Amino acid sequence: MRQTDRAVIVTGAAQGLGLACAERFIADGDRVMLVDIKEEALLAAADRLGDRAVAHVVDLASLNADSAAAIVASCVEAFGRCDVLINNAGMIVQADFVDFPEDGFDKTLAVNLKAPFLLGQAVARQMIDQGDGGAIVNMSSVNAELAIPNTVAYACSKGGMKQLTAVMAVGLIPHGIRVNAIGPGTILTDMVRQSVMQSDAARQTILSRTPAGRCGEPSEVASVAAFLCGPDASYVVGQTIYPDGGRMVLNYTVPVPE
Ligand SMILES: NC(=O)c1ccc[n+]([C@@H]2O[C@H](COP(=O)([O-])OP(=O)(O)OC[C@H]3O[C@@H](n4cnc5c(N)ncnc54)[C@H](O)[C@@H]3O)[C@@H](O)[C@H]2O)c1
């Protein structure tokens, strides 16, 4: 696949990990279409990134094959092609399993799993037409493997992302399109800083299962995306890489009440 001046689509790019990925690809000399539902933040981000960035506002919760094709068409209109897709947009609903709302389950699966499928399909069609391969990265989570009792839809969506990545990878590698995933641990995005890390107890819990002794920075996830889409990962296909400070490999003990 082409390695310089690539045309990149990043979803969920108004903030957090998506914005960090967009910044990294721009810094590496690529052009990026930032996709998000948060219009004001998205336009401000694209504006700040300069003339190698464009914005596309869309609600991925209601994505269908036509609107997925429209995102790709808008990338091709802006940049003439599409070389990389970062399926990053995601959401989480938290509730005890027995109280978990049906609409929260449906919407989480729509944004976190169905939209990446539809967009992956639309982008792959474009890449196959171009004939020189490409790279797709799906943003998963340690929760593709690890369970938390009050996030059933999120965990199911990320578990599904693992198999979506695997099936896309084996289906698309004959076309020179490499598909992989990233499964971050706790990364200090604004959202995490302003929610989980506000409570000392929650902070303690997170750090107690993070051998690195700190949360990750968004740039430490963006660098994995850059690697997976670049020539150093030319033989990496269908993998989920976990930038998680050692959380996945920790055989930790759970405190037992006296
Ligand atoms: N931050 C972490 O610690 C962490 C850990 C593991 C996995 N992840 C994953 O990384 C990805 C990004 O997470 P983040 O921490 O940057 O979250 P975030 O909430 O800061 O950003 C998510 C972005 O996705 C966008 N988005 C959500 N729903 C959308 C919709 N319906 N249509 C269009 N855009 C929509 C939001 O507007 C937002 O800009 C998610 O898939 C998340 O599951 C994050």
The ligand as a Tripos MOL2 file, in Angstrom:
@<TRIPOS>MOLECULE
LIG
   44    48     1     0     0
SMALL
NO_CHARGES

@<TRIPOS>ATOM
      1 N1        -10.0950    6.0000   26.7850 N.am      1 LIG1
      2 C1         -9.9600    4.7520   27.1830 C.2       1 LIG1
      3 O1         -9.4670    4.4880   28.2720 O.2       1 LIG1
      4 C2        -10.3790    3.6100   26.2740 C.ar      1 LIG1
      5 C3        -10.0750    2.3110   26.6790 C.ar      1 LIG1
      6 C4        -10.4330    1.2440   25.8600 C.ar      1 LIG1
      7 C5        -11.0720    1.4780   24.6570 C.ar      1 LIG1
      8 N2        -11.3640    2.7460   24.2760 N.ar      1 LIG1
      9 C6        -12.0510    2.9190   23.0010 C.3       1 LIG1
     10 O2        -11.4390    3.9430   22.2490 O.3       1 LIG1
     11 C7        -12.4170    4.6120   21.4550 C.3       1 LIG1
     12 C8        -12.3480    6.0970   21.7370 C.3       1 LIG1
     13 O3        -12.5280    6.3010   23.1270 O.3       1 LIG1
     14 P1        -12.2730    7.7250   23.8520 P.3       1 LIG1
     15 O4        -11.7960    7.4180   25.2210 O.co2     1 LIG1
     16 O5        -11.4790    8.5950   22.9760 O.co2     1 LIG1
     17 O6        -13.7910    8.1870   23.9960 O.3       1 LIG1
     18 P2        -14.4500    9.6180   23.8360 P.3       1 LIG1
     19 O7        -15.8170    9.4890   24.3990 O.co2     1 LIG1
     20 O8        -13.5540   10.6810   24.3780 O.co2     1 LIG1
     21 O9        -14.5330    9.7950   22.2430 O.3       1 LIG1
     22 C9        -15.4130    9.0300   21.4680 C.3       1 LIG1
     23 C10       -15.8050    9.8350   20.2550 C.3       1 LIG1
     24 O10       -16.7510    9.0560   19.5110 O.3       1 LIG1
     25 C11       -17.7950    9.9070   19.1230 C.3       1 LIG1
     26 N3        -19.0550    9.2090   18.9620 N.ar      1 LIG1
     27 C12       -19.7510    8.5460   19.9250 C.ar      1 LIG1
     28 N4        -20.9320    8.1490   19.4490 N.ar      1 LIG1
     29 C13       -20.9950    8.5610   18.1430 C.ar      1 LIG1
     30 C14       -21.9820    8.4660   17.1270 C.ar      1 LIG1
     31 N5        -23.1800    7.9010   17.3600 N.pl3     1 LIG1
     32 N6        -21.7080    8.9780   15.9120 N.ar      1 LIG1
     33 C15       -20.5110    9.5910   15.6820 C.ar      1 LIG1
     34 N7        -19.5550    9.7330   16.6110 N.ar      1 LIG1
     35 C16       -19.7950    9.2200   17.8330 C.ar      1 LIG1
     36 C17       -17.9230   10.9150   20.2640 C.3       1 LIG1
     37 O11       -18.6250   12.0850   19.8700 O.3       1 LIG1
     38 C18       -16.4830   11.1640   20.6420 C.3       1 LIG1
     39 O12       -15.9190   12.2330   19.9320 O.3       1 LIG1
     40 C19       -13.7650    3.9800   21.8010 C.3       1 LIG1
     41 O13       -14.0860    3.0000   20.8460 O.3       1 LIG1
     42 C20       -13.4990    3.3430   23.1540 C.3       1 LIG1
     43 O14       -14.3500    2.2390   23.3970 O.3       1 LIG1
     44 C21       -11.0420    3.8230   25.0680 C.ar      1 LIG1
@<TRIPOS>BOND
     1     1     2 1
     2     2     3 2
     3     2     4 1
     4     4     5 ar
     5     4    44 ar
     6     5     6 ar
     7     6     7 ar
     8     7     8 ar
     9     8     9 1
    10     8    44 ar
    11     9    10 1
    12     9    42 1
    13    10    11 1
    14    11    12 1
    15    11    40 1
    16    12    13 1
    17    13    14 1
    18    14    15 2
    19    14    16 1
    20    14    17 1
    21    17    18 1
    22    18    19 2
    23    18    20 1
    24    18    21 1
    25    21    22 1
    26    22    23 1
    27    23    24 1
    28    23    38 1
    29    24    25 1
    30    25    26 1
    31    25    36 1
    32    26    27 ar
    33    26    35 ar
    34    27    28 ar
    35    28    29 ar
    36    29    30 ar
    37    29    35 ar
    38    30    31 1
    39    30    32 ar
    40    32    33 ar
    41    33    34 ar
    42    34    35 ar
    43    36    37 1
    44    36    38 1
    45    38    39 1
    46    40    41 1
    47    40    42 1
    48    42    43 1
@<TRIPOS>SUBSTRUCTURE
     1 LIG1         1 GROUP 0 **** ****
